[in-house]
Amino acid sequence: MKFTRVATVVAATIAVSACSSGPKEQASGDFDYVEINQSASLTIPGQLEQPANPGDYRVETEKQYPGAVGGNVNVMSPRLVRPVALGSRVLENEQQSTVYFDVVDGMGRSVADFVWRAAERVLERRGISWQQQAEHRWLTEPVSRAVEIDDDTSFWDFTDSETRQLQRSFRYQLQQQPAEHQRTTSLTIDLVDATEQQDGQTVAMSDIRQTNTEVMLLNAIISEVNRLQQQAVLDQGNQVVPLSLASNNNQEPAFIIGMNFENAWPLAGLALEAIGLTVDDLNRDAGTYFVEYSAPDSGFLFMGGDDYDALDVEEGEYEVRLVEYNDDTAMTVVKDGEVVPAAWLQAIEDAFATALQEQNQR
């Protein structure tokens, strides 16, 4: 049995065992076919008719073809990008190590900022420093990985084996392409200056090794995005949603909800329903809920059992309008084309604030 030790200079030294005579990406077995000479050309006696020989399938015996043969063939399977984070996806024909993210609950206003925060955490845990090259492009310091391979002659040979040294060096380049609306971004990882030293000779790292190295870091970042997003959603549910009665940008009476529009919009709709303002229609683009209020247990066909307490406001139809207010959300209520006075909002303030907290913690 041989043991393969993989040492990552920027991280830690890990010992693993294997039963082949090389790294796991190296082909193993009998490679006698490499030494087989091509058969001599077929000689046709002059008195016989010569067959047609277009040469479509001719194998050139003198030509040297590039690429590895025998034990130098890389048999490692390509690693796949795993879009495990909510809102992440890959394109079917994508040729680069790229993943796409859509903004989801818990990410805030900019998905690009959220994704980079996850990338920073992964790089920091691995002890890799970086520099920003452009607004959405970063380049890491050189990363080196030393690989020691113990070559033994067979499984049952317990004599001393020779050790070969492999050294790989590269930089990670991380680049995002966020959309103008900040709700979608892509993250691509490329290797820069990727080289490999085999027994003292420096060569370019193979494409498959480069791709697998890129994807390993990309998958770690996707997992971190997923972890941070789930934690953010959990934290939101445990927080009290600030609510105050003030004025909007038009100096009209309004509730100021202490969260951004993306989060305030669904919560406000659920809270309105909970206090008896039934949503008949809505227009998210306009930030408007069309609601109707009826006192509990009212109506000719009432069968009993309303789940809300009476509000000291007039029955009828209202428009509840939500708009961005700095980093918060302003909510105004309109009836018959006029914004309701502050006294109307005061009448529902306690019930609405309680409903907001209850909906946020579900």
Order of alpha helices (4+ residues) and beta strands (2+ residues): beta-beta-beta-beta-alpha-beta-beta-beta-beta-beta-beta-alpha-beta-beta-alpha-beta-beta-beta-beta-beta-alpha
